[in-house]
Structure formats: structure tokens, C-alpha cells
Amino acid sequence: MTFLFVCLSISAQSQTYTGRVTDEKGTPLPYATVYLLQDPQIGTATNSDGIFTLQTGVSLQSQVIVSFLGYEKQELTLGYFADSVLRTVRLREQPLALEETVVSAKASKQKNRRKAMAQLLYKVYNRMQYDFSDEAYEARVVSDARMDSEGQPWGMEQMIARIVTIPRAATEGRDSVQLSGEVCKRFFDQDIRNRADSIYKDTELTTNMRTAASAVDSGVVVHKGLWALGNIRYDFEKLMDDVKHWSVSQENEGETVLTHTEKHNFLGIFKIVFRRHFIVDSETYRVRSFSEEADAKVFILFGYRIKGLYLDMLNLLNMDNERIEKFRLRRATAKVRLNTIYQEVDGHLYPKEKNLKADALITSTKKVDIPLNIRATQRVISVKTRDVRPMTEREMTRRMKRTIVELY
């Protein structure tokens, strides 16, 4: 019995596992995420050399997920990293990578044949009504949001969260997404962080950024927002009658891309183009994936005060939790790309993965240029479709555990 007790004690002790994550060419991938499938809270991220260190006392047969935005995730056993030799995991670019999925629809032969287009849209919508359930469902996700500065990764936040989606609420103009974070980790490379801080050292901008970073619950600002984007069925329902702004592109055998284009121009101050791409099976009309892209240019004349809807839109760029009534912005250009990949669970379609890429350049009234590059991905760990209840106010507003992790 004493021998058995000693063995159990040894097996329960935390061990250190080290590995390296690269792309297919051997280039290190900084801020790739590594976590246990059974318990995503046990995880870490790679440093600037693509190296990670994971400490845990679980079985060597436990499954480890290695993932990075735009690449196929890999699932390995913990024992793979148990050798003294540094093991390398090479990630392959994902076939549905964001840039590849977002397409520009070619001119269609049916462009002026609105009746044929309307019939096609109707068939897709009928399939959507079958594939996308009206019943609430719950998903547990690993959500990563990474910020780059001039091509260099500055930091990343990873959140493990439970999300309840209530599709019917979306038709009533109410929030259909509820999020409760379990744990949040913020990863920083100290050298890069110091360089970034030195750019705005002792300036009002630095103070504002730090105040915003401490005040905002990122679970609402970033992670919940990414999940809420792309409510595909209700977006399609609202747009399908606008037949003249739809086009068709046959990308490859068995797959059709339906694209809706929407343009807004407000006095030359705001110029925004939205494109929504529905990638569907040509025979069954089932949606395989969904992509959105938005290109925006903002030029605010000196002394012009923004009001109403356009002020609300600009406040989306605001990190602070205080609403900006008089936006101190001169110019801005932004490109946003969003992908959603679906999976079948219990006969219906649910999100499997979401990818976001946003690049913006903002010029303030003080002529300070601020480049923003955000990459985010959400991968679904599990989906629950039965006996799902809405979250309580307490569940959605409680502060979650947050950890700062320095990468070396």
C-alpha cells in the first residue's frame, strides 16, 4: 500500500513539457496556443521563437491542442512532448483560411435575371430554416485575440468561455448572445511590450490606453463581439429581397458563392462597403461557410461634430467603456474580414470556428498615427443543444479570473 501511495503521489506531481510550433517551412509561430482538450484552462502560448512550456500533472495520454489563426489545429498526446528532445509541431495552412475563403464574386450570367436569382436565394433560405435551429444552444469555446504592431505580435488574450446563443431573440432586435468567461490569460513578450510602451511614453495616449485596458472587460468587447458577428440566417433573411445587389460566382465544382454587396456614403465623411459571402453546396444548398468583409474610410472635416448612427459606429473603435460624445478622430481606414466555419450537431448546423482579421490606421486630431492590427480566432470545444437555459445577470457580469503571463 505504501508503494502504491508513493506511485500515485509521483504521478500527480506537475511535470514540465516543452515544444516548438512552426509553419510548414519551419518558421516559428509566436502566440500559437497550446492547451489540454479536457481542461483548456491548463494551457499556454508560444514565445517569439515558437517555443512553449506547459506544466501539468495529468496523464501522458491526455490530448493536447496546438492551434494558430489561419492554420489547421493539431491534436497530439501529452506524451509526444515527454522526451528530452525538443519536439516540433508543424502546422499546415488551413484550406478555409480567411484570405482564401473571402472571395470577390465574378460577374454572373444571371446578373440581370432577378427572377432566377430570387429563386436561388429562396432555395438556400429554405435549407437554412432546416439547418439552423430556433432553439437556444450552448457552446464552450477557446477564444484568442492577438494584437500586432507593425508586423510584430505585441500581445494576446486567451479566454475560456461559455456562450449561450438564443436565435429567436435576434428577430426581436435583442441581444441573442450571452457570454460567461471562466478564465482569461494575457500573454506578453516583455521586450516587444517595452518597445511598444516607449513609443507613447509619458503621453496622454499611453495613459488613456492603460486606463482603458484596466477598465474594459474584454469578454464583452472582443470575445463576445466576435461570436455575435455573422448571425447568418437572420442576415440572409433581411437581405434576400434585395435581389439586385446579389451576384453568383461558381468557384469550383460542387460549390457556389452567393455574394451580397452593400455600400454607404455619408457626405464623403463615411465610405463603407460590406460584402457577405455565403458558400453553399451547389446540389443541397446547405451552407458550408460564411464570410464577411468590410472596407471603410473615414475623413472628418475640421470642426465637424459627428452625431447619431455614425458616432455610434466610430465608438466601436473606442477601447474605453465611456462613450465618446465628441470623437477626436481625423482620419481612419479599416479592413475587416470574418470567417465562420460550420459543423453538424444533432442534425443542425452550429459554428465550429470563427476567424477575424482587422487592419486599421487611425489618425487623431493631434496628427498621431495609430496602426491597429487584430487577429482573433474562436474554436468550439463542445456544443450542447438540449435543456439549455438563458444565463442569469450574475453569470454574465461576474468578474473572471485573469492572469498575466510573460513570455520569454
C-alpha angles and dihedrals in degrees: 000000000000090000091050091049092052091049092050091048092051093048091051094054117106115258129197120236123188132191144155128237122205140156122255091277092054096254111148116248111216117206095020107154125238120187143147115266092217093047114018090184086076100074148101143192135247122257127230090287092052092250124136136185120206124188120199142132099216126120120290087237092064114119119247122200118211114189143161133180112274094014134094111259119239126216116206137162118259088238089069088074096042096093122097088238114090105251120215124213113201114203121207123220110261115249088223093048112158098252092048096047096048103078135175108237114236122229107282128220086227094055094115096030096090094167092060090045092050090052092051092049090049092054091050092048092050089054090048091056088058098040099044113058124215090218121102117257136188127223130187110211144182106220123192125187118184129187122205129197116207093332097317122105108243101182146324137219121208122193131187106207146168114226127193115196120196106192096188091060090063091065090057095054092251130126107277097185126077121185132191116182119216100189137348129204126190115201122201135178101219097213094050091043092053092050091050092049092050092059092067098026115159092358131127089244092061091050092049093048093050092046091050093047092054095043103046122082099220090202087075101033102047116006099041090042092055092052093046094054116094105030087183105189097048093041089054092047092054094047104040095085090056089081097161092065095054126094135179129226124182102211100176141339113307096008131093128188118212112196129192118193123200125181131192128186120177112189090312089291095099124031113175131168121192122193123184118193121197110193106202139175107259094221106036097028089225115151113245098181142342131222133188130189132184129188116192136180122188125189116172116196116232110274095010113137116214117222142179122352095002092053087051090052092051091049087066086074091053115103095194124090090227115091113243108230096180107033113216096210129124106177137000137175122188140177118193126184125184131184129189121189118194136215132193118245122171091346096307135091122252133170114277098177140357126200127191131189120181127175121181140165115202125190116197127210086260089061093248114148115217116189114203122192116174128180121183138172135181121197121191116231098183141354125212116196104171132070093003115166127196116258121256121242089250093055093051098045103040116114113247129217111276127195131188112215120193114209120210 
